[in-house]
Structures are given as structure tokens and as C-alpha cells.
Amino acid sequence: MAFTLSNEQQLLSKIATNNGHGEGSSYFDGWKAYDNDPYHPTHNPHGVIQMGLAENELCFDLIKDWVVNNPEASICTAEGVIDFKDIAIFQDYHGLPEFRNAVAKFMGKVRGDRVTFDPDRIVMSGGATGAHEMMAFCLADPGDAFLVPTPYYPGFDRDLRWRTGVQLFPVVCERSNNFKVTRTALEEAYERAQEANINVKGLLITNPSNPLGTLLDRDTLRSIVSFINEKNIHLVCDEIYAATVFSQPGFVSIAEIIEEDADCNRDLIHIVYSLSKDMGFPGFRVGIVYSYNDAVVNCARKMSSFGLVSTQTQHLIASMLSDDIFVEKFIAESAIRLAKRHELFTKGLAQVGIGSLKSNAGLFIWMDLSRLLKEPTAEAEMELWHVIINEVKLNVSPGSSFHCSESGWFRVCFANMDDDTMEVALRRIRNFVLSQIKGMEAPKKRQCGQSNLQVSLSFRRLEDIRMAPHMMSPHSPIASPLVRARN
Ligand SMILES: Cc1ncc(COP(=O)(O)O)c(C=O)c1O
């Protein structure tokens, strides 16, 4: 049968008509479910709660106070309008010097002032999204690949691949060692890519990790640096969650590792940063490429014309991030609030036997519902996910959308809502799990020998189930009724 192109494919480009954006994936499906039926405490109390959005909304009171107290930082106020014309006409793709200075200083502060960043190496982009694409354009040709440890942020499939033609090649990490990035896993991935005749141009790591909320320790970072130097490939480090670390051990930036490694070829090292997570400003689209390679800085700067940060935003950010007292207070307070939210959430889950990967960073947890799967497959994970989204009415993100090698994990964001909404979300998950336990115990009592889980239920009915205190286990998921029921 002859292959025929659809009318749309004939009229538009290959990029316009391929599905490289990934809008159809389950990650984005969850967002659509939320958009169609968003939760509101009074107008729509049975709507979907958005837990698929890694946003940091816990410190907006501090930001608001700063904006009110610094009216001259905004050019649309009586105090700031004097700068309006200069800012409105500025269009140099190097960016405002005060913006680059302030961002470089902020990047150092977030890393405990253990390293400094050169403002002349700061290149702007439209969020980390634009920064990643810019990196791919600078470092690789169509068909070339970046190795990426799994599980990884689903947006990478769009950012690095869609318009550039670059590929991502998984470095498979496993739950058996808490998804650590090992030298063995890196070597295996590199070899598999070579066997498939794929030209590996780099390794992309995310530290702290999205979706795991864990940090790469110093030894792992050293081993990664030695790996990429041996293979002579680039290392792109996404550090956009650097300031979301809320407890020990502290964050170690790749910038610190290369400071102490005289043999490292710095031309291979590049950092992607943004203010979307650390400051909670995804709408401002402040993305940064910081490369130690002069040629990359020059090329990226030319490319930044396609995704500049508006000068109005640069002006405001320059002013805000130059305020040392505010920045220090913000970073410290944000960590305290994230820690509190994380503890409340993970403890609340643990009481009904829901485990999660131990983490100390990020705006999410990596929740383990593998025990609720009918079988350990991606299909069973999707089935469970559909119940969670359609009946429990929570938009969490399934592990398969993060290319996780094992089924049953879900990323659950906890910093994009107020305390009350979080309580409702927690109650929904706990009620759901308790109902699952009932479904698992009933057949046991009848001794019918079937272990299939009942994963369909009416959420409204569940909302009414009162939590029986005797069902709660003190803290550990191991001692929980859920775990006992599965044994
Ligand atoms: C690891 C990672 N990199 C990049 C991005 C994109 O960030 P931005 O909003 O700055 O484009 C995200 C957003 O969630 C992310 O989690």
C-alpha cells in the first residue's frame, strides 16, 4: 500500500507535524484533567487537586512584602517610572549588566558562597526550558545523543529533542540502590549507545533530582566528572532546584567539584539554571546557561536573541536579587517552610503505609504505590493512575512519564497549594489507600486466594469514610496495615 501524507503533513514542516512536544503524554494528560475540573474549596470541592505542578508557592508573602516596600524596582509605579523609557527601549542580548551581576551573585549565595560565578558567562534564555534547547543546539547535531539518568523530568524530551533532532539515551537507575547514578550504569548506557551506532555528545544530570528530590553526593559528582572527561563528552548540569534543599546533607554544585579538580576539562562543563523553582517565578521565564566554555558562551549569547528575558523582568530581578538581606531571609525561610510541608506530607502518608523515597530537596515526593498494582507493569501503573486522577481526583504524575525503569512510582508535588488544600489532598490519598487495604483484606478473609486489587471506587463515598485511629501505624510504612496486608 502506498504511503500517503496527510494534508497537514504536506502543508507544514516535519517539526510542526511530529509529536515531539509530548503534549499527548500522561504527564500533560493529568494537567488537562485538572484544567477541566479544577478543585476549589467552595465552588468545586470535589474537583481535581493539582499535584502535578512543581511550583514553589510557599513564600509569596515575603515576595509581596518586598515588592510593596521597593516600589522603585517596578517601572510601572510613581517611584519607578523614571526608568520606564530606558528599560522599554533596551534590547541588547547580553542583558542588563546589573541583571547578570545580580544573578551571578544569587547563584553563589544559593551554593553557600562556596563558589563564585562570573557575570560575563551568564547567558539568558526563556526559562530552563529554553536553556536546555540552547545547550542541545550548541553541543550536538541532529541524531547525536545525550545520556540521561532515569527517572528524569519529562520536559527534557521536548526541550532537548523536539526542534533540535537530538536524542536522549537512558542511563537506567534502579530502586535497589535508591536510583543512584553509578559508574556501572553510565558505562553500560554509553556502551549500548555505541553498539546502536549513536554518537554520544554529552551527559545531562539534574541535581537536585526532579522527580526524586534527592541530591547527587560529592563522590557521585566526582565519578561523573571523571566519566565525561574520559569519554570526552559534555556534562550539562540542571541545578534549578539548588535552593529547594531543606535539610542535610547540603547541596554540592558541579561548580564546587570542578574547582577542586585541576584535571577536569572545563570546556566540557555547563550549568543550566532558572528562577522558576528556587524563587517560584516560572512565569518570569528567567533561564540561565552558565558555561565554562568560551565558544559556548559566545554562541549561546547569539542564540539567546530567540528567547530573551524581557528587560522589565531583568530590571525587577536585578533589584530584588541585589538585596542581600532579603535574599538571605528568603532562602532560609523557604527551606524551613519546604521542610515543614515535606514532613507533614510524608508523615501523613506513612501513617497509612504509603512509602516514599527518602529525600531532602525539591517540591515533590516520589511516592511508592507499587503495592497497589495488580501486576508490576506500566499498564497496571496507568490503570492505577487513571483511578487516582478520575476518582480520587488528584493529578499526580506516573513514574512511566519520567521513564522510570520500575512501575508503581508517582511524583506528588506538595508546594503549589495552601495548607488547607494540602490537608484535603492528604485525606483523599489516605482514604483511597485505606479502601484499597479493605479490598485486599476481604478476599484474604474469604480465603479465595485471589490477590487482585480493587482499584475502582467512588471518591465521594470515600471522602465520607472516617479514618479509624486504630488503623494508623505510628510512623514507619513497614509496620503499616498496608504492608501487613500484602505480606
Ligand atoms: C529539572 C527541570 N528542568 C527544567 C525545567 C523547566 O523550567 P523552566 O520553568 O525554568 O523552564 C523544569 C520544570 O519543571 C524542571 O523540573
The ligand as a MOL file (V3000), in Angstrom:
LIG
                    3D

  0  0  0     0  0            999 V3000
M  V30 BEGIN CTAB
M  V30 COUNTS 16 16 0 0 0
M  V30 BEGIN ATOM
M  V30 1 C 14.5320 19.6010 36.0370 0
M  V30 2 C 13.8070 20.6880 35.3100 0
M  V30 3 N 14.4440 21.3710 34.3540 0
M  V30 4 C 13.8360 22.3530 33.6700 0
M  V30 5 C 12.5340 22.7230 33.9350 0
M  V30 6 C 11.8990 23.8590 33.1810 0
M  V30 7 O 11.9470 25.0170 33.9850 0
M  V30 8 P 11.5720 26.4710 33.4690 0
M  V30 9 O 10.2190 26.7820 34.0310 0
M  V30 10 O 12.6090 27.3860 34.0390 0
M  V30 11 O 11.5620 26.4500 32.0000 0
M  V30 12 C 11.8130 22.0460 34.9320 0
M  V30 13 C 10.4310 22.4060 35.2300 0
M  V30 14 O 9.7130 21.7320 35.9370 0
M  V30 15 C 12.4830 21.0100 35.6460 0
M  V30 16 O 11.8730 20.3420 36.6250 0
M  V30 END ATOM
M  V30 BEGIN BOND
M  V30 1 1 1 2
M  V30 2 1 2 3
M  V30 3 2 2 15
M  V30 4 2 3 4
M  V30 5 1 4 5
M  V30 6 1 5 6
M  V30 7 2 5 12
M  V30 8 1 6 7
M  V30 9 1 7 8
M  V30 10 2 8 9
M  V30 11 1 8 10
M  V30 12 1 8 11
M  V30 13 1 12 13
M  V30 14 1 12 15
M  V30 15 2 13 14
M  V30 16 1 15 16
M  V30 END BOND
M  V30 END CTAB
M  END
